Amino acid sequence: MIGARAQLFEVRRLVQAIQEETEPARAGRIVVSGMLCEQLARELAAGAEPGAVVADATSRVQGAEVLVHVMAGEPSTADEALVRAADRAGVPVVLVQLWPQERWTPPFVLTPFVLECRAGEGFPIDEIGRRIADASEHWTDLARRIPVLHDVVSDKLVGTSVIRAALIGALGGRKRASRPVLALEQVRTVARLRSLRAGATPQELPALAGAATAALALSYLLREAARRAGGTLPGPLANAAVAAGTTWALAEAVRRLKLAPV
């Protein structure tokens, strides 16, 4: 009876975690400035919520989540001033350098989020999306509102979750306390992946609660698999490998099946 109550408590906690992960978006808008800013803004805003991506030739960064600035040539005094102003406002900057030349000075000194756009190739939207996701603190919230970021953010979610799961497995070992921590990590990943495509609605919570139960059951299988693998591999390595593998498998299942029709 005590064991059943403990499991029920864990499921309730996982469902609560799902609800926390599917709260309304907190991210600001993406502001695109500089040369060809309107064209890039249109491409980034394809299918997005109104106002999620805006072109602003004046480079106003107030309230922005990320500023994407397009420049042709080496960074100018105006470019440097823009980056400094954004930095003072706490807004990260992604720089897109058009038609780069070998003799130009790379703009990495201004921001680590830099990419090139070569002549005749068009804007590398996927790469720009990756830089936006790396720069933003609320990258999952952005992806909920901006469809072109879905795949990039989904890949990042799975990758970071697998790494965290491996650390939990390696550091937690076979301790019983590590099992609910791993289940919590997995169910949060499920909730985030689900919300990227459909957002979270009350009607979806039963399906996500089922995912919480599945993650909890998977954690029990993990413990047994790690115990068996421990006979051939060092304990921490076996635990890390099994935790990472099961987390990746669960995340990929969600990505492919999306849990249920929307």
Secondary structure, 3 states (H helix, E strand, C coil): CHHHHHHHHHHHHHHHHHHHHCCCCCCCEEEEEECCHHHHHHHHCCCCCCCCEEECCCCCCCCEEEEEEEEECCCCHHHHHHHHHHHHCCCCEEEEEECCCCCCCCHHHCCCCEEEECCCCCCCHHHHHHHHHHHCCCHHHHHHHCHHHHHHHHHHHHHHHHHHHHHHHHHHCCCCCHHHHHHHHHHHHHHHHHHHHHCCCHHHHHHHHHHHHHHHHHHHHHHHHHHHHCCCCCHHHHHHHHHHHHHHHHHHHHHHHCCCCC
